[in-house]
Amino acid sequence: MIAIVGGGPGGLTLARILHLHGIAPVVYERDASGDARSQGSMLDLHTETGQAALRAAGLEREFLAAARREGQDLRMLDHTGTLLLQEDTPDDAPMLRPEIDRADLRDLLLGSIPAQTVRWGSAFTHAEAQPGGGYVLHFADGSTATCDLLVGADGANSRVRPLLTSAEPTYTGKCLVQSAIHDADRTQPELAAMVGRGNLWVFGPDRLLGGQRNGNGTISVSISIQGPPDLDSATATDLPDGWAPQFRRLLAACDEPFVVRPAYILPIGMTWPRRSGVTLLGDAAHLMPSVGEGANQAMLDAAELGRAIAAHPDDLDAALEQYEPAMFARTAATAEMSAEVAELMTGPDAAQKVLRFFGAVG
Ligand SMILES: Cc1cc2nc3c(=O)[nH]c(=O)nc-3n(C[C@H](O)[C@H](O)[C@H](O)COP(=O)(O)OP(=O)(O)OC[C@H]3O[C@@H](n4cnc5c(N)ncnc54)[C@H](O)[C@@H]3O)c2cc1C
């Protein structure tokens, strides 16, 4: 039996792919149900990674129907309101990096596996190896289960990870401070028009203000800023002198309390010695700066692990031998690139660095 801890994009993609291969895993998810909490904003899924995983999962058509091509639009401004770059997506543009609401992606994946696959309300706490192979899993409600292979797909603060490595995420020095404006076209039409159909990035000397249109008419608003991990949200939302008034209005229009999310990463290139019967995928394995790669890599991990298990259903160690070295190499390179992009987006000259990256200035 294969146990997947965590029903995020990675864990559910693996469950779907195993299901396609006639293998019935169990997903242990701590959320009480599929709609127990807001899934957050949008994910852009790339052709060669997240979308490749959805192709392997037989869900590409459904994804393309749910994804928003125009979500690829980008407007870059500086804090005085000067437009630096505008990229509007033509109606016939390829779906290279379309955006999908996280909730729509979760629904798509959940709808593609038998309902009994996911055991909701199962908060995994720890596991111990069984003498004959496999693991006994323990949950917060005192229940237990057994498995032959334990896959930790339980995100940044993985409880499965300590079985494989003592490495822990470290703080990047940056926080993301997030809120939202609901029903924005009706309640705040000018601000909704400023954000447009996709992404708005406003570069200030010491922070990056973001606006992102979700599929349901909500606009997600965020500020990325350096500071301590216990930053007070007001430190981010009180814009210093020099910021144009429309950006203050964008923040004032937010109708949810601002939530501070300190950003953590795992060491780039982290690996672990092979251990029979247990592995990791997604953020649990390679938490990286959030520049649009994490979910894509988690889903590709799932596709590759699913393919490896399907190729070696009776020899799960051989499946891990096929999966882990390739995953380590791929995600180390992506984490390196993500760290470089995160660095580009930091500092008083961030706008110029990003414009050069986009080839918009010499
Ligand atoms: C603001 C922001 C924007 C982002 N935008 C993008 C983007 O556009 N594109 C992109 O590719 N990536 C993006 N990312 C990164 C992306 O969100 C993550 O990399 C991705 O969600 C990782 O997927 P996962 O399945 O590994 O883990 P998660 O999505 O974290 O899922 C883990 C699951 O495990 C469950 N769980 C956790 N602990 C336990 C436990 N003990 N027992 C049982 N269940 C448990 C959780 O409830 C959750 O459902 C963004 C991240 C942030 C913060």
The ligand as an SDF file (V2000), in Angstrom:
LIG
                    3D

 53 58  0  0  0  0  0  0  0  0999 V2000
    2.3360   33.4790   -2.5560 C   0  0  0  0  0  0  0  0  0  0  0  0
    2.7870   32.2600   -3.2810 C   0  0  0  0  0  0  0  0  0  0  0  0
    2.5950   32.1770   -4.6610 C   0  0  0  0  0  0  0  0  0  0  0  0
    3.0170   31.0510   -5.3550 C   0  0  0  0  0  0  0  0  0  0  0  0
    2.8010   30.9880   -6.7090 N   0  0  0  0  0  0  0  0  0  0  0  0
    3.2270   29.9090   -7.3910 C   0  0  0  0  0  0  0  0  0  0  0  0
    3.0170   29.8010   -8.8150 C   0  0  0  0  0  0  0  0  0  0  0  0
    2.4510   30.6780   -9.4540 O   0  0  0  0  0  0  0  0  0  0  0  0
    3.4770   28.6830   -9.4490 N   0  0  0  0  0  0  0  0  0  0  0  0
    4.1030   27.6850   -8.7530 C   0  0  0  0  0  0  0  0  0  0  0  0
    4.5180   26.6990   -9.3810 O   0  0  0  0  0  0  0  0  0  0  0  0
    4.2730   27.7330   -7.4200 N   0  0  0  0  0  0  0  0  0  0  0  0
    3.8570   28.8130   -6.7220 C   0  0  0  0  0  0  0  0  0  0  0  0
    4.0420   28.8720   -5.3610 N   0  0  0  0  0  0  0  0  0  0  0  0
    4.6530   27.7170   -4.6540 C   0  0  0  0  0  0  0  0  0  0  0  0
    3.5950   26.6390   -4.4430 C   0  0  0  0  0  0  0  0  0  0  0  0
    2.4950   27.1490   -3.7370 O   0  0  0  0  0  0  0  0  0  0  0  0
    4.1670   25.4390   -3.6840 C   0  0  0  0  0  0  0  0  0  0  0  0
    5.4490   25.1440   -4.1550 O   0  0  0  0  0  0  0  0  0  0  0  0
    3.2600   24.2210   -3.8790 C   0  0  0  0  0  0  0  0  0  0  0  0
    1.9910   24.4570   -3.3070 O   0  0  0  0  0  0  0  0  0  0  0  0
    3.8930   22.9750   -3.2780 C   0  0  0  0  0  0  0  0  0  0  0  0
    3.0110   21.9030   -3.4500 O   0  0  0  0  0  0  0  0  0  0  0  0
    3.0770   20.6430   -2.4730 P   0  0  0  0  0  0  0  0  0  0  0  0
    1.9900   19.7230   -2.9380 O   0  0  0  0  0  0  0  0  0  0  0  0
    4.4670   20.1530   -2.3870 O   0  0  0  0  0  0  0  0  0  0  0  0
    2.7690   21.2280   -1.0250 O   0  0  0  0  0  0  0  0  0  0  0  0
    1.5440   22.0830   -0.4610 P   0  0  0  0  0  0  0  0  0  0  0  0
    0.8420   22.8330   -1.5290 O   0  0  0  0  0  0  0  0  0  0  0  0
    2.0760   22.8540    0.6880 O   0  0  0  0  0  0  0  0  0  0  0  0
    0.5400   20.9780    0.0670 O   0  0  0  0  0  0  0  0  0  0  0  0
    0.8220   20.2460    1.2350 C   0  0  0  0  0  0  0  0  0  0  0  0
   -0.4660   19.6090    1.7300 C   0  0  0  0  0  0  0  0  0  0  0  0
   -0.1320   18.7910    2.8340 O   0  0  0  0  0  0  0  0  0  0  0  0
   -1.0480   19.0210    3.8820 C   0  0  0  0  0  0  0  0  0  0  0  0
   -0.3300   18.7280    5.1220 N   0  0  0  0  0  0  0  0  0  0  0  0
    0.6710   19.4500    5.6800 C   0  0  0  0  0  0  0  0  0  0  0  0
    1.0830   18.8760    6.8170 N   0  0  0  0  0  0  0  0  0  0  0  0
    0.3410   17.7600    6.9710 C   0  0  0  0  0  0  0  0  0  0  0  0
    0.3130   16.7390    7.9650 C   0  0  0  0  0  0  0  0  0  0  0  0
    1.1430   16.7710    9.0250 N   0  0  0  0  0  0  0  0  0  0  0  0
   -0.5690   15.7210    7.8360 N   0  0  0  0  0  0  0  0  0  0  0  0
   -1.4130   15.6810    6.7560 C   0  0  0  0  0  0  0  0  0  0  0  0
   -1.4420   16.6420    5.7920 N   0  0  0  0  0  0  0  0  0  0  0  0
   -0.5610   17.6630    5.8980 C   0  0  0  0  0  0  0  0  0  0  0  0
   -1.4540   20.4880    3.7410 C   0  0  0  0  0  0  0  0  0  0  0  0
   -2.7080   20.7450    4.3530 O   0  0  0  0  0  0  0  0  0  0  0  0
   -1.5140   20.6150    2.2140 C   0  0  0  0  0  0  0  0  0  0  0  0
   -2.7760   20.2790    1.6960 O   0  0  0  0  0  0  0  0  0  0  0  0
    3.6350   29.9950   -4.6500 C   0  0  0  0  0  0  0  0  0  0  0  0
    3.8220   30.0690   -3.2630 C   0  0  0  0  0  0  0  0  0  0  0  0
    3.4180   31.1890   -2.5830 C   0  0  0  0  0  0  0  0  0  0  0  0
    3.6400   31.2730   -1.0930 C   0  0  0  0  0  0  0  0  0  0  0  0
  1  2  1  0
  2  3  1  0
  2 52  2  0
  3  4  2  0
  4  5  1  0
  4 50  1  0
  5  6  2  0
  6  7  1  0
  6 13  1  0
  7  8  2  0
  7  9  1  0
  9 10  1  0
 10 11  2  0
 10 12  1  0
 12 13  2  0
 13 14  1  0
 14 15  1  0
 14 50  1  0
 15 16  1  0
 16 17  1  0
 16 18  1  0
 18 19  1  0
 18 20  1  0
 20 21  1  0
 20 22  1  0
 22 23  1  0
 23 24  1  0
 24 25  2  0
 24 26  1  0
 24 27  1  0
 27 28  1  0
 28 29  2  0
 28 30  1  0
 28 31  1  0
 31 32  1  0
 32 33  1  0
 33 34  1  0
 33 48  1  0
 34 35  1  0
 35 36  1  0
 35 46  1  0
 36 37  1  0
 36 45  1  0
 37 38  2  0
 38 39  1  0
 39 40  1  0
 39 45  2  0
 40 41  1  0
 40 42  2  0
 42 43  1  0
 43 44  2  0
 44 45  1  0
 46 47  1  0
 46 48  1  0
 48 49  1  0
 50 51  2  0
 51 52  1  0
 52 53  1  0
M  END
$$$$
